[in-house]
Every structure is written in structure tokens, then in C-alpha cells.
Amino acid sequence: DNLKNTPEGKSSSNVSPKSTDFSQMVKDFAEKAVETGKKSETQSIAAAAGKADLNSVVVAVAEAELTLNTVVAVRNKVIESYREILRMPI
């Protein structure tokens, strides 16, 4: 009974509905990365046509670059973790 009153003793069924699982978080991140890339492309095309100011283009491209660097870093970490799991003895 006392164990149920501690944070460690609570079951996973008590998870709040606001919490998101890891797969949903990854999916949202990927969707946002694609959206950022598309925004950058749109701004670049508009700038080439003379319809966008240079500042908004630079900001959009910088955001896309930062997002791409983050995606690559996450991918590298996932691959590194996968390889580490493969090296674990069974």
C-alpha cells in the first residue's frame, strides 16, 4: 500500500493524457522539419522572383539549415545507439 503512494510505485496507467509517446514526438519533429524546408524553398523562390525581402529569406534559410543539422545529429545518434545495441552480448 505504501508503495502506491510513491512516484516509483505508480503504474503507467496513471500517465496524463497530455503526455505524448516517443513515436509521436519523432513524427511531429519530422513534419516540422519538412515544413521548415518547404518554407525556406518558398521564400527562396519568392526572392528570386523579387517578391520577398532578403531578411525573410535569410531567416528562412537559416532556420532550414539549423533544422537539417538537428535532423542529421538525431539520425547519427540513432545509428550510434543501434550499433551499440548490436554489440551487446545476448
KAJO-V570510 format. One record per residue. N is the residue number from 1. RES is the residue in one letter. NEAR is the number of other ideal C-beta (glycine too) atoms within 8 Angstrom. Layout:
n: <N,N>
res: <RES,RES>
near: <NEAR,NEAR>
This chain:
n: <1,2,3,4,5,6,7,8,9,10,11,12,13,14,15,16,17,18,19,20,21,22,23,24,25,26,27,28,29,30,31,32,33,34,35,36,37,38,39,40,41,42,43,44,45,46,47,48,49,50,51,52,53,54,55,56,57,58,59,60,61,62,63,64,65,66,67,68,69,70,71,72,73,74,75,76,77,78,79,80,81,82,83,84,85,86,87,88,89,90>
res: <D,N,L,K,N,T,P,E,G,K,S,S,S,N,V,S,P,K,S,T,D,F,S,Q,M,V,K,D,F,A,E,K,A,V,E,T,G,K,K,S,E,T,Q,S,I,A,A,A,A,G,K,A,D,L,N,S,V,V,V,A,V,A,E,A,E,L,T,L,N,T,V,V,A,V,R,N,K,V,I,E,S,Y,R,E,I,L,R,M,P,I>
near: <4,6,7,7,6,8,4,5,8,8,4,5,4,6,6,5,4,4,6,6,6,5,6,8,9,8,8,9,10,9,8,9,12,8,8,11,11,8,11,12,8,9,13,11,8,10,12,6,7,4,5,9,6,7,6,9,13,8,8,13,11,8,11,12,8,8,12,10,8,9,11,8,8,9,8,8,8,8,8,8,8,8,8,8,7,6,5,6,2,2>
